[in-house]
Amino acid sequence: MKQHDAMYIDGSWRPAEGGGTIEVVNPADGQVIATVPAGSAEDVDAAVRAARAALPGWAATPPQERAARLAALRDQLVARADEIAATVTAELGAPPAFSKAVHAGVPIAVCGSYAELAAAYAFEEKIGNSTVLHEPVGVVGAITPWNYPLHQVVAKVAPALAAGCTVVLKPAEDTPLVAQLFAECVDAAGIPAGVFNLVTGLGPVAGQALAAHDGIDLVSFTGSTAVGRKIGALAGAAVKRVALELGGKSANVILPSADLAKAVAVGVANVMANSGQTCSAWTRMLVHRDRYDEAVGLAATAAAKYVPGEKLGPLVNAVQQDRVRGYIERGVAEGARLVAGGPEAPLEAGFYIRPTVFADVTPEMTIAQEEIFGPVLSILAYEDEDDAARIANGTVYGLAGAVWAGDEAEAVAFARRLETGQVDINGGRFNPLAPFGGYKQSGVGRELGRHGLTEYLQTKSLQL
């Protein structure tokens, strides 16, 4: 077991003020693998003060130099990619191949994209007789989740640094180890002291202190909608900006002309990725009634390939495992039909859930309305495109989704009807430069690419 006894503040590693610790558990077997400091409000205050002191110098640093530091950070992440992947597998339970490709690979791509954007972005522009300046918003409080522990860190920290902001990061308590590794990469990349600071700790203590701190100018949070509301209220009391990436209940709409076998197979894979612990997962599959039974059979067959402990990792902790089991039991109680999986534990050790597929799901059922955050797919039938659009848009969420059709133009036309921030057309690839974020209760603001950079900028106009 590794014992981490320090946090990264003002360019050095220092012990927490309170002296408490947090145990990090390997969800594949339930064993404690490490401890990290439990940061207090005093630790947060020290980190914020360091970030405020470093802000003028970093904000005045030429964008080309900020870009160079981000490129150096990307190179550090590349050099330690295997260690990153192994760390995420240990603390989150993701299968090694998925950790290498996604948990390590995507943050590297995102960090590289912001190195390029920082160098190319027009931080000044002329509009008529005005010079418009795009300046850093200030000190950013970044609070990140456990499900994509490095990607969400990089998706906040990289654009903030590119914009000229300084950052205090509070990572999720379940997966803090890769955040500590990231801080080591920041240090090795030569980013000045105080520009990036790391405080590990519990959400109700360190997270709340960070969101409420008077020295924070913007709070960027990814997590549940319920916690997002609380953070929004804390930030609102001080009239500070927020960027919130929250829950989802995304629809995978398969139109009658689509390649059904491909659409179902990709849809099931999307739900099972990261053990279903993905806010943008397409957890509702909408199929025309005429092809419904065929789709259900294909989905059940596809789900059987995701063997727990092999292709399907565990959930992050016992609380999450119990929560997902409860949703499966409620789905059965409300009349949905299990065609794969169920609430029974598939393995004696670890926080695993069976890959689960429900048929005969109706739009008002709990499993069709609430975010489950596990490997659970609900399949719903629709009568026509109007009915499909009504069902797809019939939740409080609007984060992501997918549309499949035999003709791309047909799929795009339907996608325009969806009240959601991102839609994949016929299995379109992930684009780290495209904006990501939600409609409705899925959040406020956007991450990734140029739109993600602008979240960390404020605008000033000079009339000449």
Secondary structure by P-SEA (a helix, b strand, c coil): cccccccccccccccccccbbbbbbcccccccccccccccaaaaaaaaaaaaaaccccccccaaaaaaaaaaaaaaaaaaaaaaaaaaaaaccccaaaaaaccccaaaaaaaaaaaaaaccccccccccbbbbbccccccbbbbbccaaaaaaaacaaaaaaacccbbbbcccccaaaaaaaaaaaaaaccccccbbbbbcccccaaaaaaacccccbbbbbccaaaaaaaaaaaaaabbbbbbbbbbbcccccccccaaaaaaaaaaaaaacccccccccccbbbbcccaaaaaaaaaaaaaaaccccccccccccaaaaaaaaaaaaaaaaaccccccccccccccccccccbbbbcccccccccccccccccbbbbbbbccaaaaaaaaaccccccccccccccaaaaaaaaaaccccbbbccccccccccccccccccccccccccccccccbbbbbbcc
